[in-house]
Amino acid sequence: MNKTFFAEKLEQLNFISKEILDYTSTHKKFIFFGEMGVGKTTLIKALCLHQV
């Protein structure tokens, strides 16, 4: 299962995090990889805020 999400602005991460959680509603494990400074931690924070 692969899907790609793009954000051009930080404000879009709230929407993208909701989309990711909806798309992966039955899965509880994620792997994040990317260059240093691309926003992995920021996205993870947004995902955690919507997980509740």
N, C-alpha and C positions, 0 to 999 in steps of 0.2 A: 504494500500500500504506500504509494508516494503521492504527495501533493506539494506544490510549491506556493508559498505566500511571499509577497513583496511588500515592503513598507518604505515609502520615501520620506516619511516624517514620523517623529516619535508619537504624535497624536494618533496615528493609525494603529499602534500596537494594541490598544484596547479592543478595537474591532477584530484585528487579526487573532488575538488570543482567544476571543469568543469563538471565532470560526474554527480555530484549531481544536478547541475543546468539543465543539459540536461534531466536527469531522471524526474525532477520535474518541467518542463518548464511551466506547467499550474497552479502550486501552488505557492502561495506567502507567506505562513506562515510556519515556522519551529519551532520545539521544540527540544532543546538540553538538554540532561541530562547525567550526569556522575559524577564520583568522581572529587574532586578538583585536578587540576593539570594535567588532562588528555589531554588538548589541545582544549577544546571547543571554547575558545575565539580566539585562533590561527586559527582554522578552519573557524570561522565566519568572521574573517578578510580576509581570502583567498576568501570566498564566495562573500564578498562585493567588492573585487577588480575585480572579474569576472562578477559581476552583471551589470556593466556599458555597 
